[in-house]
Amino acid sequence: MAKLYIRIDDSLYERLEQRALGAGLSISDLVRPLLEDAAAQGGTYIYTAHDEILALLIEVYALIATGMADRYPETLRRGTAHGQDMLRHRGLLAAVAAPQDYRSGNVEAGEGGR
């Protein structure tokens, strides 16, 4: 088996050591699955601490959208379409047909906002 040597801050090493100890693992056994995920063929996703923030934001969006759906369906539809456009622009949502101006009201959120 190959060996990998990396330099990390002492504080990071101590945190990894404590976490591994708590899980009854060596540090190598603790981080090996993370390295395997990072090297996965065709993989594009690696879990980060930002995922927890993203999950919270998605939950907040779901609550707001649910509250708006009956009272302001047009605003919800346009806002959703605009959000999808922003995600597409950043490469976080698959591109579809040519973009439309979300302010025009001619956007179908159920069809990807375009």
Secondary structure, 3 states (H helix, E strand, C coil): CCCCCCCCCHHHHHHHHHHHHHHCCCHHHHHHHHHHHHCCCCCCCCCCCHHHHHHHHHHHHHHHHHHHHHHCHHHHHHHHHHHHHHHHHCCCCCCCCCCCCHHHCCCCHHHCCC
